[in-house]
Amino acid sequence: MARTSLSAVALQLSGSGAAVSEPAGPASATATPTFVLDVNGREHQLTVDARVTLLDALRDRLGLTGTKKGCDQGTCGACTVLVNGRRIDSCLTLAVMHEGDRVTTIEGLASGEQLHPIQAAFIKNDAFQCGYCTPGQLMSAVGMVNEGHAIDRNTVREQMSGNICRCGCYPHIVDAVLDWKGRS
Amino acid sequence: MKPAPFDYYCPRSLDEALALLAQYGDEAKVLAGGQSLVPAMNMRLARPGVIVDVNRLPEAAVIERCDGSLRVGMLARQADLERMPVALDAVPLLAQALPHVGHWQTRNRGTVCGSLAHADPSAELPLAIVVLDGAIEARSSARGTRWIAAGQFFESYFQTALQNDEIVVGASFPARREGWGYAFEEFAGRHGDFAIVAVACAVALEPNGVASEVRLGLGGVADKPHLAPLTAYCGRVLSQRDLPEIANAAVADIEPPSDLRGSARYRRALATNLAQRALTRALASARTACDGLAQ
């Protein structure tokens, strides 16, 4: 699993689970906040349970189902999106935490019918088989290049360690990224 | 949606956040990067009734050099540090440990201080700060600020010296010092997974080659980072031939757990090998540092 190890995890972390009624605290509490989410340059007003992850908000509330749910615990990378240009696992973050952030999903990568060059490179290099992990791989590749990585095969493999492909298309994925980098 | 219901607060100042913790005590949980807390809530291993999201606190992501240390503010992401060559150069052990902390996706979100507060016994950053003898800055509304030495901060599995009303507001990692060498070694099932065993090592040499300090910590072998008692090897010149003995001494009193990822016996063998590797590299890097001084 992601950032939690060992069977001893069950020992940790307190709390009864009961929802708290009217708080007297300084900040206002809510279980169903209303907020604005900027996704692919479009603003969406959402009123969702605070428990909803960014991934579920994208898929279930905004209908942007290109972002995939694989493990839901930060291991597989299928849900990778960009937040302010940085790649993150959308399953490991709550939607409400991202008011004011710029979220980019796979739907925001192409310009109309014009594929993003990394998408074209994936097709050219046959970099997928079943395709389930592909949106995450693409977003991770874009994030990696934003970070200034992706120089050689080993670096690409290392820097994209957070994206699993169960079809085992890694060699072609690396080819595609390097192909894109070579041309960009 | 999988977490149990909670009330969500997003305070805009540290005082507000501290007041919430004072009010709700152990019912509240601080949410920063969320890379451990969110999956734990998704699996309902954690069921906090109140979430205090500290991501909007101003000035909390500062990373700065001060007084021979690198100070990392509560919201500094692991990747922020990794993107900062000045910081990595200041604390070479962190530079070596950070790439083992999860993946880029998790490091872009996960905070350094959050990893310390979470206190996973296999995590890299707690191990690094213990070996460096750093400190954690905790704050509460009732008692103000206190610094907790890393050696006292980690108490057991996911247990720290933090009180329910306290937040980690920063951590201090001692910067590279003259004559010191550092090494971090880890083995995990897959790169980025939690360590089965991790070793952090810091060795200080006098200009005459005598080792004045040998610090070696082990992660994944106990309920918290384990600092090996190696003072017996200080005050003498160490050669490569001494290192197997030191590595054996380093693991002499550990009782590693057995689980799906490795038996106790396997972990002990792994710890011995990684300790020897880390000692070798730290000693070599300390010698280079000393040679640099001599010139």
Contacts between the chains, C-beta under 8 A, distances in Angstrom:
chain1	res1	chain2	res2	distance
A	1	B	39	5.9
A	2	B	35	6.0
A	2	B	36	7.2
A	2	B	39	5.1
A	2	B	102	6.8
A	2	B	106	6.1
A	3	B	35	4.1
A	3	B	36	4.0
A	3	B	39	7.1
A	3	B	102	5.9
A	3	B	106	5.9
A	3	B	110	6.2
A	3	B	115	7.5
A	3	B	118	7.4
A	3	B	120	7.4
A	3	B	123	7.9
A	4	B	36	4.9
A	4	B	39	5.8
A	4	B	40	5.6
A	4	B	45	7.6
A	4	B	120	6.8
A	5	B	120	5.5
A	5	B	121	7.8
A	5	B	122	4.6
A	5	B	123	7.5
A	5	B	194	3.6
A	6	B	120	7.2
A	6	B	121	6.8
A	6	B	122	6.4
A	6	B	157	7.1
A	6	B	194	7.6
A	6	B	257	7.7
A	6	B	259	6.9
A	7	B	259	6.0
A	8	B	121	7.5
A	8	B	157	4.2
A	8	B	158	7.2
A	8	B	223	7.5
A	9	B	40	6.7
A	9	B	45	5.5
A	9	B	158	7.2
A	10	B	45	5.8
A	11	B	157	5.2
A	11	B	158	6.3
A	12	B	40	7.4
A	12	B	45	7.2
A	12	B	46	7.1
A	12	B	157	6.7
A	12	B	158	3.3
A	12	B	159	7.6
A	13	B	29	7.0
A	13	B	37	7.6
A	13	B	40	5.9
A	13	B	45	6.5
A	13	B	46	3.7
A	13	B	47	8.0
A	13	B	48	7.2
A	13	B	158	6.8
A	14	B	26	4.3
A	14	B	27	7.4
A	14	B	29	7.6
A	14	B	46	8.0
A	14	B	48	7.1
A	15	B	26	6.8
A	15	B	27	5.4
A	15	B	28	7.7
A	15	B	29	6.3
A	15	B	46	6.6
A	15	B	47	5.0
A	15	B	48	3.6
A	15	B	49	5.4
A	15	B	50	7.8
A	16	B	27	6.4
A	16	B	47	6.9
A	16	B	49	5.8
A	17	B	4	4.3
A	17	B	5	7.3
A	17	B	47	3.6
A	17	B	48	7.9
A	17	B	49	6.3
A	18	B	27	7.9
A	18	B	49	5.2
A	19	B	5	4.4
A	19	B	6	6.8
A	19	B	7	6.1
A	19	B	49	6.3
A	20	B	7	4.7
A	20	B	24	7.2
A	20	B	27	7.1
A	20	B	49	5.2
A	20	B	50	5.7
A	23	B	7	6.7
A	23	B	9	7.6
A	23	B	23	7.4
A	24	B	23	7.3
A	25	B	9	6.9
A	25	B	16	7.6
A	25	B	19	6.0
A	25	B	20	5.0
A	25	B	23	5.3
A	25	B	24	7.8
A	26	B	11	7.0
A	26	B	15	7.6
A	26	B	16	4.4
A	26	B	19	5.1
A	26	B	20	7.2
A	27	B	9	4.7
A	27	B	10	6.5
A	27	B	11	4.3
A	27	B	12	7.2
A	27	B	16	4.9
A	27	B	17	8.0
A	27	B	20	6.5
A	28	B	9	7.6
A	29	B	7	4.2
A	29	B	8	6.5
A	29	B	9	5.1
A	29	B	50	7.4
A	30	B	7	7.0
A	30	B	8	5.9
A	31	B	5	6.4
A	31	B	6	7.3
A	31	B	7	5.6
A	31	B	8	6.6
A	33	B	8	6.2
A	49	B	1	6.1
A	49	B	5	8.0
A	50	B	6	6.7
A	50	B	7	7.6
A	50	B	8	3.6
A	50	B	51	7.1
A	51	B	1	4.5
A	51	B	2	7.5
A	51	B	3	4.6
A	51	B	5	6.9
A	51	B	6	7.0
A	51	B	41	7.9
A	52	B	1	5.2
A	53	B	1	7.2
A	53	B	38	7.1
A	53	B	42	7.6
A	56	B	1	6.0
A	72	B	2	7.7
A	72	B	39	7.9
A	72	B	42	6.2
A	73	B	39	4.4
A	73	B	42	6.6
A	73	B	43	7.3
A	74	B	35	6.4
A	74	B	39	5.9
A	74	B	102	7.6
A	74	B	105	7.3
A	74	B	106	5.8
A	77	B	103	7.1
A	77	B	105	6.1
A	80	B	105	5.7
A	83	B	108	7.9
A	86	B	79	7.3
A	86	B	108	4.5
A	87	B	104	6.2
A	87	B	105	5.3
A	87	B	108	6.2
A	88	B	105	5.4
A	88	B	106	7.9
A	88	B	108	5.1
A	88	B	109	4.9
A	89	B	105	4.6
A	89	B	106	6.5
A	89	B	109	7.5
A	91	B	38	7.8
A	91	B	42	7.7
A	92	B	34	6.1
A	92	B	35	5.5
A	92	B	38	4.8
A	92	B	39	6.3
A	92	B	106	7.0
A	92	B	109	6.7
A	93	B	34	5.8
A	93	B	38	6.5
A	93	B	109	6.2
A	94	B	8	7.9
A	94	B	31	7.7
A	94	B	34	7.2
A	94	B	38	6.9
A	94	B	53	7.8
A	96	B	8	6.2
A	96	B	10	7.6
A	96	B	53	7.6
A	97	B	31	7.6
A	97	B	34	7.4
A	97	B	53	5.9
A	97	B	55	5.8
A	140	B	104	7.5
A	140	B	105	6.9
A	143	B	104	7.0
A	143	B	105	7.8
A	143	B	108	7.8
A	144	B	104	6.9
A	147	B	83	7.5
A	147	B	104	7.1
A	158	B	99	7.9
A	158	B	191	7.1
A	159	B	104	6.2
A	160	B	104	7.9
A	161	B	103	5.2
A	161	B	104	7.9
A	161	B	190	7.6
A	161	B	191	4.9
A	161	B	192	4.9
A	162	B	102	7.3
A	162	B	103	2.8
A	162	B	104	5.9
A	162	B	105	4.4
A	162	B	106	6.9
A	162	B	192	6.4
